């Protein structure tokens, strides 16, 4: 169980908090979030073009069919640049549960609370709570 008020309190103590902006889709989100994924997974898992194109394709498909009733998409902005993202894909929430997707933080902001800030947004946790269950799937492309 996540203590929302405890999480919010920890995040707000970070001096970067005033520079963060959490929002939905912004122009360039698909490219930037794909770039963060590609660089991270190349460095740590030696993933290649196939993985990068899969992330871009799946994120494009998700955002094109986005339905606010059961999906969520948030980006963390620091100084006008996307520093992280998280999405809840509720397309199959009635049968298989919602999926946590595109949850990543730019390496330059890791350890500074951007990921906590993305995931700790009250709206994200409430959206996940509305789903039958939320599952995290890690797959190698």
N, C-alpha and C positions, 0 to 999 in steps of 0.2 A: 504494500500500500504506500502511495506517495503522499507525503504531507505537503499540500499545495502552499500553505502559508510559510512553512519552513523553507521550501525551495525558493519561493519568491524572495524571502528575506535574505537568503544567501546570495542570490543573483544581484539584488539591488545594492549590496555592499561593495560590489566590484566597481572600481573607479571608471571602467569603460562603459558602465551601464548607461550613462547619459548620452553616449555616442551611438548606442545600438538602436535600430529601428526594426521592428518585426512586422512584416506585412505579407500579403499574398503575392501573387504573380507580379513581377516587374519586368520590363523589357530587358532582354539579355539573360534572363534566368536560366533558360535551357542550356545555353552555351557555357555560362560561367559554372553552373553546378556540374555539368558534364566534365568541364575542365578539371575541377577540384577532384572529382571521382577518378578521372583518368590518371592524373599525376600521382595521387595517393596509391591507387591500386597497381600502377606500374612500379613504383618504388618498393612497395611492400610485398607484392604478389606476382610481379612480372606480367601483369595483364597487358594486353596489346590493343590494337585497333578494333578487333572484334568486340571487346568489352566496352570500349568508349562509344562505338556506334550503337551498341545495344542500350546503354544508359540513355543516350540522346533520343533514340527511337522510342523507348518505353516512357521516358518523361514526356515527350511530345504527345504520344498517344494518351497518356494519363491526363495531361492538361487540356487536350482537345475534347475529351469526354467528361471533364470535371463537372461534378454535380455537388453543389454546396450542401445539399441535404445529407450526404453521407461521405464526402471526401473533404480533405483539408490539405492546404499547401501553404507553407510559411517560409520566408527567407529572413535571415538576419543581415542587416545592412550596417556596416561600419564605415563612416566617412563616405557614404554614397557607393560603396562597393559591397557586393555580395560576399559575406564571410561564412555563411552556412545555410543549411536548409533542412527541412523535414516535411514529410507528407504522410497523410493517412489515406490509403486507398480503400474505400469502403464498397467497391463494386460488388464484391462477393461476401459482404458482411453477414448476410442472412444465412449463408450456408457454411462458408469456410472461415469467416471472421475477417476483420479488417487487416490490412497489411501496413506496417511501418515501412516507408520507402524514402529514398533519397536523403537519408539522415547523414549529413557530413559537415565537417567544419574545415575551413581553409587551414592548412598547417601553421600559418602565421598567427592564427588566433586560437589554436588548440591550447588547452590548459588555462584559458582566460575566461571561461564561462559562457562562450558563445553557444556551444552545444547544449549546455544546461539551460541557457536562455531560450533556445529554440524549442527544446523538448518540454521545458518547464512552463511554457505559456499556458495559462489556464484554459484557453480555448482549445488547445491541442489535447490536453488531458481530458477535457470534457467531451470532445469529439470522440476520443478513443473509448470513453466510458459508455457512450451511447451504442457502441457496437457490441455484438454478441461476444466477441473476443478479439483481441489484438495479437497478431503473431508477427514475429520477426523471422524472416527467411534470409539466410545467407547462401548464395549460390555462386559457384565458380562458372564463369561464362565458358 
